[in-house]
Amino acid sequence: MQFLQDNLIYLIPAMGIIGLLVMAVKSAWVNKQEAGDSNMQELAGYIANGAMAFLKAEWKILGYFVVIAAILLAYSGTMVEHSSPVIAVAFVIGAVFSALAGYIGMRIATRSNVRTTQAARTSLSKALKVSFTGGTVMGLGVAGLAVLGLGSLFIVFYNMYVPAGADITGVEMRKAIEVLTGFSLGAESIALFARVGGGIYTKAADVGADLVGKVEAGIPEDDVRNPATIADNVGDNVGDVAGMGADLFGSYVATILATMVLGQEIKSNDEFGGMAPILLPMVIAGVGLLFSIVGTWFVRVKGEKDSVQAALNMGNWSSIVLTAIASYFLVIGLLPEKMHWVNAARGGEILAINVFYAILVGLVVGTLMSIITEYYTAMGKRPVNSIIQRSATGHATNIIGGLSVGMESTVLPIIVLAAGIMTSYHFAGLYGVAIAAAGMMATTAMQLAIDAFGPIADNAGGIAEMSQLPPEVRERTDNLDAVGNTTAATGKGFAIASAALTSLALFAAFVGIAGITSIDIYKADVLAGLFVGAMIPFIFSSLAIAAVGRAAMDMVNEVRRQFREIPGIMEYKAKPQYEKCVEISTKASIR
């Protein structure tokens, strides 16, 4: 126990390093797998080059933004009592780590896709192993960098600002954590650009490839003759790998930091100098990372008829159950039996066992979100079957059915989320809500591994189609791709739920720092602010949709031009200019 007391703060970045080491081992394994024949490798090279071209264009713009924002943060740090110019350093490190996480994901996804195609020539089991291992590299990269970055910077800022023997609930620790929030701000800034830019790229390429390829030319979406097919495959990686990775990296870091801010307001007579409520969210994140690694061992199928979705669920649920069990021992071992808020307005006494219950609530909410999303998006389930049945009578009834199911699918997640917020608040107040969010995000590595598996499988199917491989290969990749569509939806549901809990935790932390005791919604300025705030998502969505529309129009015109001006494309005698379509999507996503 004495060793733990003396070294707990150093074990946090150590767990991040373990995650990154396992990531490196799995990445090396993927790279050793066969990459198929020269034609397959050439097509995969087009996709990889397009993905890297997008990242370079995005990083160029983001580089200017990060420098300007860092200068402004450094200046503002000199004017705020509890901040410091060093917050700019934390901001830059957060931005770099977020960009690095996106690069790791993009790199492994564009290497795993063709290897998954080659593995599908052998068996479904091997194809799943390659694609899921590629996704695991992405998940471990994001979670490992987050835990390493937060843990290391906390050690630095703690030693920099908190003198020996200082009160943990005092201004010194508050300053250390406030400077550390720059790391989260940097991560979230990159996430905004990556998510929106990636989404515009993906949809512009998707619409262009489908409209001209499928509708006008009458060829499959992933036909090698379609000039937009490479851009379409690049878009899968840009949106669902780099975009989702940066998104969850930002939410992951923000959740932990919000819980730390609230933990600093709790008086705790523990064995760690009163720091246990502050350290707990980082420790849970590290342990969740380790058990996500264990969970990957359970993802396997033996035969061609085995359920891929069931295998992924086994890995997901095992990591959640192990994290829940470990959380009990962590809470009992780290926290004293009773704690209380420094500010009585925050609440009264907090029991350690109730903190565990709040963590459990977060894990249950995350699990239920996955189950509900799978139900509404998986093949063979009632919602999808109802849309299929309505498709028999035309496009209009198909769209109406899809909209109906989509709107219905919001009910259960909102009920689960609301119940989770109320229950976790009942157990431990606002700290309970924040630690519930941290609990839900603990298995982010596994959630991202499952999510990134989808675009890898989708790309593998595209390469199989473009390479004109035997039907059984496409059948296996289609099996993986169908599950991948569900896991992509599950990942988005997880991201939305985590963002909701994270937002509430951040708001609670802000209220404490700002010294706000209550918000009166009957005041005119508050009510006006609510209306303006409700309007912003619609404006934001309008701008994004307009950008997709303009880019899709340019893409359609470019594909039509190539079909018109380059003779021999439809007869396989000439290659389309794939790079032109990639360039259109890249420029649109940055603009």
Secondary structure as UniProt FT lines:
FT   HELIX           2..32
FT   HELIX           38..77
FT   TURN            78..79
FT   TURN            81..82
FT   TURN            85..86
FT   HELIX           87..120
FT   TURN            121..122
FT   HELIX           124..161
FT   TURN            164..165
FT   TURN            168..169
FT   HELIX           171..208
FT   HELIX           209..217
FT   TURN            221..222
FT   TURN            224..225
FT   TURN            227..228
FT   HELIX           229..237
FT   HELIX           238..243
FT   HELIX           244..263
FT   TURN            264..265
FT   STRAND          266..267
FT   TURN            271..274
FT   HELIX           276..296
FT   TURN            297..298
FT   TURN            304..305
FT   HELIX           308..334
FT   STRAND          338..341
FT   HELIX           344..346
FT   STRAND          349..351
FT   HELIX           352..377
FT   TURN            379..380
FT   HELIX           382..390
FT   HELIX           391..393
FT   HELIX           395..408
FT   TURN            409..410
FT   HELIX           411..441
FT   TURN            442..443
FT   HELIX           444..466
FT   TURN            467..468
FT   HELIX           471..514
FT   TURN            521..522
FT   HELIX           524..565
FT   TURN            567..572
FT   HELIX           578..590
//
